Amino acid sequence: MFEKLRKIPSPEEFIKLVPLSNNLKELKSARDEEIKKVVTGETNKFLVIIGPCSADNEDAVCDYVHRLAAVQEKTRDKLVIVPRVYTNKPRTTGEGYKGMLHQPDPESAPNMVEGIVAIRRMHIKAISESGLSAADEMLYPDNLPYVDDMLSYIAVGARSVENQQHRLTASAIDVAVGMKNPMSGDLAVMLNSIQAAQTAHDFIYNGHEVKTAGNPLAHAIMRGSVNRHGESIQNYHYEDLLSAHEQYVKRKLVNPMVIVDANHSNSKKQYKEQIRIAHEVLYSRKKNCDLKKLVRGLMIESYLEEGSQPVGGGVYGKSITDACIGWADSERLIYYIADNC
């Protein structure tokens, strides 16, 4: 039985209430084009999607993105940096903090109307202060219209990538979409999702029959997997990336591209391992020209302070979900990536 708590206004109403200005729309469009050129191979720049596991606090997130902008300026000839501003969080058991959309204040009761307003305001502040439009995860396809005008990169998570509605919705998105391998690690499932996202479809979406043209910017994110014993299996090693390349070639999908997620099962949730993993991936690219063409990005979980804390822990800029590397390590790592990509 559902208990109706409050009416959610339409995406159009929220966009009117918290609008993106024309100059920010132009900035985002330019950023979209930069990322598109990485995915299509029109540029040799390397994509770095980096930021908190969850965006839980506007001030801390905007502080982080502002710092990131200074690093982007120094590495702009080599890198396209996209801040992770993840506002929905999948929870394996359904328990725990589900992100700013649910709880704009992690210590208060859920309120999704206030959450959507908070998300839009945070994105607008971050873009205004840094010039960097962000990445987020499409956890709920029906929620996408509330924020898609502000995002330059969208990820489909390991728990969602087998879902038909996520695949079909991805086919309508006009920015780059990264499809993660599923929790099982089956690359065929991930490639099926990419193929579906690159294909035109007719389906029902938010009360309408819709038609999509397909998204040629859909690509793979390798994030490791979990076996039947609950053990993490990594898939960022040289041989794993070669296997991904071979399977991509067999499929003949457009714009073959892999981003390696350095955390999650690849790091076995040991957040400091992200630094070593990034180094290994860059070394693998140097050793093989096919991998250099295929692997064109890294995804890294990073915040102002390293580690994690419980909700209400009180440390500014420290994750309340998965542990992250801190700012000093993040800055050093980005410069290393720029020098070695």
C-alpha positions in Angstrom: 0.0 0.0 0.0 1.3 3.4 -1.0 0.9 6.5 1.3 1.0 9.6 -0.8 3.2 12.2 0.8 3.2 15.1 -1.6 2.7 15.9 -5.3 5.8 16.2 -7.3 5.7 19.1 -9.8 6.6 18.4 -13.4 10.2 18.7 -14.7 9.1 21.8 -16.7 7.9 23.4 -13.5 11.2 22.7 -11.7 13.2 24.0 -14.6 11.1 27.2 -14.6 11.6 27.5 -10.8 15.4 26.9 -10.9 16.4 27.7 -14.5 19.8 27.3 -16.2 20.8 30.7 -17.6 21.5 31.1 -21.3 25.2 31.6 -20.7 25.4 28.4 -18.6 23.5 26.5 -21.3 26.1 27.6 -23.8 28.9 26.6 -21.5 27.4 23.2 -21.0 26.9 22.7 -24.7 30.6 23.4 -25.2 31.5 20.9 -22.5 29.2 18.3 -24.1 31.1 18.8 -27.4 34.5 18.4 -25.7 33.4 15.1 -24.1 31.8 13.9 -27.4 35.1 14.4 -29.2 36.8 12.1 -26.6 34.2 9.4 -27.2 34.3 9.7 -31.0 38.1 9.8 -31.1 38.2 13.3 -32.7 40.7 14.3 -29.9 43.4 12.5 -28.1 42.4 14.0 -24.8 41.8 11.7 -21.9 38.6 11.8 -19.8 38.8 11.9 -16.0 35.5 11.6 -14.2 36.3 12.3 -10.6 34.5 13.4 -7.4 32.6 12.3 -4.3 30.9 9.0 -4.1 27.8 11.0 -3.3 27.1 14.7 -3.4 25.8 15.2 0.1 26.6 18.9 0.8 26.4 21.8 -1.5 29.2 23.9 0.0 31.6 21.0 0.1 30.7 19.8 -3.4 31.1 23.3 -4.9 34.4 23.8 -3.0 35.6 20.5 -4.5 34.5 21.4 -8.0 36.1 24.9 -7.7 39.4 23.3 -6.9 39.0 20.8 -9.7 38.5 23.7 -12.2 42.0 25.1 -11.4 43.5 21.7 -12.1 41.5 21.4 -15.4 42.9 24.8 -16.5 46.5 23.5 -16.0 45.8 20.2 -17.8 43.4 21.3 -20.5 45.8 20.3 -23.3 45.7 16.7 -22.1 42.5 16.1 -20.1 38.8 16.7 -20.0 37.9 16.6 -16.3 34.2 15.9 -15.4 33.2 16.3 -11.7 31.2 13.5 -10.3 28.1 15.1 -8.7 26.1 12.0 -7.9 22.8 12.8 -6.3 21.1 9.4 -6.3 22.7 6.4 -4.6 21.8 2.7 -5.1 21.7 0.8 -1.8 22.2 -2.9 -2.0 19.8 -3.7 0.8 17.6 -0.6 0.3 18.9 0.9 3.6 21.1 3.9 4.1 21.5 7.4 2.6 20.0 7.4 -0.9 21.4 10.7 -2.0 20.5 14.4 -2.1 17.4 13.8 -4.3 15.9 11.9 -1.4 17.4 13.9 1.5 18.8 17.3 0.7 19.8 17.3 4.4 21.2 13.8 5.2 20.2 14.2 8.8 16.5 15.1 8.1 13.5 13.2 6.8 13.3 12.6 3.0 11.7 15.3 0.9 12.0 14.8 -2.8 10.5 18.2 -3.8 13.1 20.0 -1.8 15.7 17.5 -3.0 15.1 18.3 -6.7 15.3 22.0 -6.0 18.5 21.5 -4.0 20.1 19.4 -6.8 19.4 22.0 -9.4 20.7 24.8 -7.2 23.9 22.9 -6.5 24.5 22.1 -10.1 24.0 25.7 -11.2 26.2 27.0 -8.4 29.0 24.5 -9.3 28.8 25.3 -13.0 28.7 29.1 -12.4 31.7 29.0 -10.1 33.9 26.5 -12.0 32.8 26.4 -15.6 32.6 22.6 -15.2 29.3 20.8 -16.0 29.0 17.4 -14.2 28.4 13.7 -14.4 25.6 11.9 -12.5 24.2 8.4 -12.4 20.8 7.6 -14.0 19.5 5.5 -11.2 15.8 6.2 -11.9 15.0 6.9 -15.6 11.8 8.7 -14.7 13.9 11.3 -12.7 16.2 12.2 -15.6 14.1 15.1 -16.9 14.6 17.0 -13.7 18.3 17.3 -14.2 19.3 16.3 -17.7 19.6 19.9 -18.9 22.6 20.4 -16.6 24.5 17.1 -17.1 27.3 16.5 -19.6 27.9 12.9 -18.7 25.5 10.2 -17.5 26.4 6.7 -16.1 24.2 3.6 -15.9 25.2 1.6 -12.9 26.0 -2.1 -12.6 22.6 -2.9 -11.0 20.7 -1.0 -13.7 22.5 -1.9 -16.9 20.4 -5.0 -17.5 17.2 -3.1 -17.1 15.3 -2.5 -20.3 14.0 1.0 -19.4 17.5 2.2 -18.6 18.7 0.9 -22.0 15.9 2.5 -23.9 16.1 5.8 -22.0 19.9 5.9 -22.7 19.0 5.8 -26.4 17.3 9.2 -26.1 20.1 11.0 -24.2 22.2 13.4 -26.3 25.3 13.4 -24.2 27.9 10.6 -23.5 26.5 7.7 -21.5 28.7 5.1 -19.8 27.2 1.7 -19.3 28.9 -0.2 -16.5 29.5 -4.0 -16.6 26.9 -5.8 -14.4 27.6 -7.1 -10.9 28.2 -10.5 -12.5 31.0 -9.1 -14.6 29.5 -10.4 -17.9 30.9 -8.1 -20.6 28.3 -9.5 -23.1 25.6 -8.0 -21.0 27.3 -4.7 -20.9 27.8 -4.7 -24.7 24.2 -5.7 -25.2 23.3 -2.6 -23.2 25.6 -0.4 -25.3 24.1 -1.8 -28.5 20.6 -1.2 -27.2 21.5 2.4 -26.2 22.9 3.0 -29.7 19.7 1.8 -31.4 16.5 3.7 -32.1 13.4 2.7 -30.1 9.7 3.3 -29.6 8.5 2.9 -26.0 6.5 4.4 -23.1 8.2 7.1 -21.1 6.7 9.4 -18.4 3.2 9.0 -19.8 4.0 9.4 -23.4 4.7 7.1 -26.4 8.2 8.2 -27.5 10.6 7.6 -30.3 14.3 7.8 -30.0 17.2 8.0 -32.5 19.8 6.1 -30.6 22.9 7.4 -28.8 26.2 6.8 -30.6 28.0 8.1 -27.6 27.1 5.1 -25.4 30.2 3.2 -24.2 31.6 0.9 -21.6 32.7 1.4 -18.0 34.7 -1.5 -16.4 34.1 -1.5 -12.7 34.9 -5.1 -11.6 32.4 -7.7 -10.5 31.4 -9.9 -7.5 31.4 -13.7 -7.7 28.8 -16.0 -6.1 30.9 -16.1 -2.9 30.7 -12.3 -2.6 34.3 -11.8 -3.5 35.4 -8.9 -5.7 36.9 -9.7 -9.1 38.9 -7.0 -10.8 38.7 -6.3 -14.6 41.1 -3.5 -15.1 44.2 -5.6 -15.8 45.9 -5.7 -19.2 44.3 -9.1 -20.2 40.9 -7.8 -19.1 41.2 -4.8 -21.3 42.4 -6.8 -24.3 39.3 -9.1 -23.9 37.1 -6.0 -23.8 38.8 -4.8 -27.0 38.3 -8.2 -28.8 34.6 -8.3 -27.8 34.1 -4.7 -29.0 35.6 -5.5 -32.3 33.3 -8.5 -32.8 30.3 -6.4 -32.1 31.3 -3.7 -34.6 29.7 -1.1 -32.3 30.4 2.6 -33.2 32.8 4.6 -31.1 34.3 1.7 -29.1 35.6 3.1 -25.8 36.3 1.9 -22.3 36.5 3.9 -19.1 38.0 2.1 -16.1 36.3 2.7 -12.8 39.2 2.5 -10.4 37.0 2.0 -7.3 34.1 -0.4 -6.5 35.0 -4.0 -7.1 38.2 -3.0 -9.0 39.7 -1.6 -5.8 37.8 -4.1 -3.6 36.6 -1.0 -1.8 40.1 -0.2 -0.7 40.0 3.5 -1.8 43.7 4.1 -1.8 44.1 1.4 -4.4 42.6 3.7 -7.0 45.9 5.5 -7.3 47.8 2.3 -8.1 45.0 1.1 -10.5 45.1 4.3 -12.4 48.9 4.0 -12.8 48.5 0.4 -14.1 45.8 1.3 -16.6 48.0 4.1 -18.0 50.9 1.7 -18.3 48.7 -0.8 -20.2 47.8 1.9 -22.6 51.4 2.6 -23.3 52.2 -1.0 -24.0 49.4 -1.6 -26.6 48.2 0.7 -29.3 44.8 -0.9 -29.4 44.3 -0.3 -25.7 45.5 3.3 -26.1 42.7 3.9 -28.6 40.1 1.9 -26.6 40.7 3.1 -23.0 40.1 6.8 -23.0 39.1 7.6 -19.4 39.2 6.8 -15.7 36.5 7.2 -13.1 37.8 8.0 -9.6 36.0 8.6 -6.2 37.6 11.6 -4.5 36.6 14.2 -2.0 38.1 17.0 0.1 39.0 14.6 2.9 40.0 11.0 2.5 38.0 8.0 3.8 34.4 8.0 4.9 32.3 8.8 7.9 28.8 8.0 9.1 25.9 10.4 8.5 26.3 13.2 11.0 30.0 12.6 11.4 30.6 16.4 11.0 33.8 16.3 8.9 33.5 18.8 6.1 34.1 17.3 2.7 34.3 13.7 3.8 32.1 11.0 2.2 29.1 9.6 4.0 28.9 6.7 1.6 31.9 4.9 0.0 35.4 6.0 1.1 37.2 8.4 -1.3 40.8 9.5 -1.7 41.4 13.0 -0.4 42.2 16.2 -2.3 46.0 16.1 -2.0 46.2 12.6 -3.5 43.5 13.5 -6.1 45.4 16.5 -7.3 48.7 14.6 -7.6 47.0 11.8 -9.4 45.3 14.0 -12.0 48.7 15.6 -12.8 50.2 12.1 -13.1 47.4 11.1 -15.5 48.0 14.2 -17.6 51.7 13.4 -17.9 51.2 9.7 -18.7 48.0 9.4 -20.8 
